[in-house]
Amino acid sequence: MLEKEYILDGVQVQEVDARFLEKDLVRTAELIDRHQPFVVLLTHYEELLHTQHKLDYPLLSKLFGIPIGLAEDKLQILQGEVDFRHIHVTYGKDVEAAIDQIINVIVTLPNIREKYSKRYMAIRLLERADEMLALLPHSDELVRVAEEQRNRLEMVFGVSAKEVVSQARRGFVHGALEETLTHAQNDTGHSRADRIDKILTNKWVGLPLLMLVLWLVFECTFTIGAYPQEWISMGVDSLATWLHSITPSTWWTSLLIDGVLMGIGAVLAFLPNIIIMFFFLSIMEDSGYMARAAYVLDKMMHKIGLHGSSFIPMLMGFGCNVPAIMAARDITNKKDRALTMLMVPFMSCSARLPVYMLFIGAFFAKQKAIVMLSLYILGVVLSILFALVMKHTAAFRQPKHDYVSELPPYRRPTIRHTGLHIWERVADYLQKIPAVIIWASVSIWALTYFPTGSMNDMEHSYLAAIGHWMEPIMEPLGFDWKMSVCLITGLPAKEAIVSTMGILYPSDMALVAFTPVKAYAFMAFVLLYFPCVATITTLGKELGAKWAWFSLVQSMVLAWIVSFIIYQVGNLLV
């Protein structure tokens, strides 16, 4: 799939989503300052028409001075002569004066001035663009003048020069759309979508509605999923009992039944719950409601000084942290991008879901949806607190900035897209069985079976020795050696925790080993501790080894502190 910006047949092409015109055209306003020919192709134009909005894109093309047409007419546009008028955004007297001062220095640097338009380079220097600064390793005078002009603009306007430039671009785009975009209205002056949005995005009603919707999703996940979950568990137990009855009592039968079968069975039992949960989440996303949820929480992101677009990767983190981290690449501000990536592991990914299902079903049957929701909220709240702390450090301190947030039109979810969404999550879940779960199950079985040669004498096994070594650290949290070992196996993938428990606690696990307070503390620890290996690796690639190690260490420390508080305070209250 092509990116939003690419070169095709030697022509610079930008794809603009017709559903998000104002946001995408801000980037177009930046590109026209390059004074280089390019074309804009409108995608999802039919969806714009379905909302009964009308866009006069030929007039918009004249206002921007570049060819703007429909994506389906791409070949005709590219085969024709690219008509480009050298226009630019007017940024106001003070900014234009700053641009001129920087250009006066650029013209004295022949090794630099040929790379881009002089005006474009000056503007990007005012914005303190990283890629432009990288081009200037030996241009001390230019760096000094640019810094002087940034400081002057900040004194005049009270915000960063980057924000002043951004506001001017948004004003240019807004004015152009006022001339070219006609909004649909019914007899009362508002479309049905507008009336719905007034409720869903209301500052007082929007957030409680979101919490209610999520509660309903979790309630349905548990209630509907309980039946197939029980059937799978009973089937695995019956199969294990039957195999024990027909096979000799040897180490390899114990490996296959007590290790592999019970480990895989414990993980598979929660597959129906995952399918149900992501069915509802897919409906929310495809219908357009998830974008409304992001809009509701956008102001919260501004309170902590983050770009509003940071919420999208965080939302994706509820599925899997790895693609969520990669999605944060779209955030243009370097510090916002890095901080968002560090916040993503706080989001409870689907790999943790089987652990929640196991304990909530055993201890919180009457409050299952509320308890599940509380874990997700706990992750979000702690990520916000983390961001607030980090925003006061030198690495992430910066002026606040605005974000253009647009709402897509409401759409009817399709069976095909919903099915594909669910299949992606199921496939990811099932792929971990041969890659992680079987190896974890076999390892745990071996450490449990040896040196005694029996699964009934765990206290004298190699696994118990490892667990007892960890016990002094985990005892303040209420965790015994078995619980500690389960957490170790969850380091590569959190699903392995459940398979390990299936081996270590073959029956009456919940009733014998845990209390409700201890169970909740354990779930909180699983939520917060050690992002999976894939997540840590991705963070290392995106931010460097230093921040990957930082994420690893802070997650372990925070998990211990939070679980300690929950366990100790919970025992005092219960």
Helices and strands as residue ranges (DSSP letters): E 5-8, E 11-17, G 18-20, H 21-31, G 32-34, E 38-43, H 45-50, E 54-55, H 57-64, E 68-70, G 71-73, H 74-79, H 93-106, H 110-113, H 118-126, H 130-133, H 140-157, H 161-180, E 181-182, H 192-200, H 206-246, H 251-254, I 255-261, H 262-268, H 271-287, H 289-303, G 308-310, H 311-316, H 321-327, G 328-330, H 334-343, G 344-346, G 350-352, H 353-363, G 365-367, H 368-390, H 415-432, I 433-437, H 438-449, G 458-460, H 462-474, G 475-477, H 481-489, H 495-504, H 509-513, H 516-528, H 533-543, H 545-573
